[in-house]
Amino acid sequence: MSFYDEESVSTVSNVSEAFENLTPEKKDSAIILKNKLDDAMEGSKSIKDGDLRFSNFIYIANNIQLLPIALHQTYRKNLMKMMKKACQSNQHGDTLYLLGILYATGFPGITTVELKDFKPNYNKAYNCFYQGYKNNHQESSFTVAVCHELGLGTRADQRKAFQIYQRASTLNHPGAMCRLGLACLNGELGMKCNLKEGVRWLRLSTMYANRQYPQAFYHLSTIYERGIPNMIIRDNKYAVQLLDKAAALGHIQSQHKLGLCYEHGKLGVEVDAKTSMRYFGMAAAKGHGESMFELAGWYLTGSEVTHTTNAGETVEYIIEPSNETAFQWTRKAAERNLPKAEFALGYFYDNGIGINKDAEEAMKWYYVASLHNDPKAVKKMGEKSCVYWINSHKSSELPNIEKEIYSRPCNYDLIEDELNLHFTTESKYESILNGDTIKSKDTAGENTTSRSNSTSTLERNSSTKDKCIIM
């Protein structure tokens, strides 16, 4: 039974009970919000204009999560009922798309407990998207193509997916253009490899790129970084410009790559610690574990500039070393399930770097990192002290260690983007445009950096792995 079927959702018998455990201040704000949502729902019944009604629907969908948890399911059920009724009387593209999103991915802010009861209904979602596609709704058209490519709510059909991506591209959808470009570059979706056509589609995509679909800039950058024989000459300067455009639109991989470029002096840019940290900070703010770990490395070693004067050499720190801050960023990265950060966190606890020594906590993080196949952690767990630690714990206790350390409250405060409902926000859909299923190649070799040469427990890997979009 679907999470949003009316029979599966219980209502709150006494609304006042939902506010009982709130502080007076939170209670007042929650009641004000409830009244606003009630007004929006009531107003939606009489609104004839589809765009205005959709604005109400998306406002309600985004804000239900701010109500007391006891009211969530009731309000979600009522909104779904209203939207289905609205779609029956008026095939409004945005409303159909939103309804499909809610069937496929759930409401924003769905809690862990509620998530256990949520089952994506891709069949109903596909039907909503398909109705929008028939009415030339841009986002629905792209999403129908995604469904055919991945076999979500309909049978997988690569050729049909390609055709519908083409249809979506005629509606100027940048994601569809980018996907067509990657398909031509890699010989996917039933197409033969066609580099010229692939580059053409990527260039078209950059003309319509937005914060939701900036990926074409990243892929074009990779092409200009490597070049294509008899077609595109390598141009590192232009590659950096393309990365910068993608980063400005919030593309995490581009932000991280620029951080590495300015850290190691790649793609012809000068080493610049502050600029490197700025780009890593952008990506880290969106929860990118690798960038968090890079920030930890900067704070662990610091960044220094040596000036030669008549009196001799003087050292000035651009970034002051801070073991405490390095520990905090390593912890944040570890909480994103990054194996090398988990191992480094164990090392920090083991040696008292930025935190008091704690042998037991160190062993737990070493153990978890080894479960995630970090090479250093696997080697570490073979040492006598670690073998003794494992033997001293009952076999029934070991499986609970990973669950125990990850059930602790997260100690990081991420800057979140404005909520937006979108089918491609989940990683398995984003992988289509990010090329995550494509083979990797190493980029060019290392350049000298301005990082301190002091011993670091963090693995400083100066050659980033980029997605190879040319086969």
Beta strands, then each sheet from edge to edge (+ up, - down):
strand 1: 303-309
strand 2: 312-319
strand 3: 440-442
strand 4: 465-467
sheet 1: 1+ 2-
sheet 2: 3+ 4-
end
